[in-house]
Amino acid sequence: MPIYLDDAWLPTVDGHTHVKQVYHGQENVIGRVRRWQSA
């Protein structure tokens, strides 16, 4: 399951990354984990 960084990750003004709500099911779990690790 490919993850396109330019579509799934957007830089924010505070320098952190924000996960767009494009995930669903298992992909949503992965998105939440990555967002937590980036925080």
C-alpha positions in Angstrom: 0.0 0.0 0.0 1.8 3.0 -1.3 1.8 6.3 0.6 2.4 9.5 -1.3 4.1 12.0 0.9 3.1 15.0 -1.2 -0.6 14.0 -0.9 -0.6 12.6 2.7 1.7 15.0 4.5 1.4 18.8 4.7 3.9 21.0 6.6 2.4 23.4 9.2 3.6 26.8 10.4 4.9 25.2 13.6 7.3 23.0 11.7 5.4 19.8 12.5 3.6 17.6 10.0 -0.2 17.3 9.7 -1.9 14.1 8.4 -4.7 14.8 6.0 -7.9 12.9 6.8 -7.5 10.7 3.8 -6.8 7.5 5.6 -9.5 4.9 6.4 -9.4 1.5 8.2 -5.9 0.2 8.6 -4.4 3.2 6.8 -5.9 5.5 9.3 -4.1 3.6 12.1 -0.8 4.0 10.3 -1.5 7.7 9.8 -2.3 8.2 13.5 0.9 6.5 14.5 3.0 8.6 12.1 1.4 11.7 13.3 2.1 10.8 16.9 5.7 10.1 16.1 6.1 13.4 14.3 4.5 15.4 17.1 
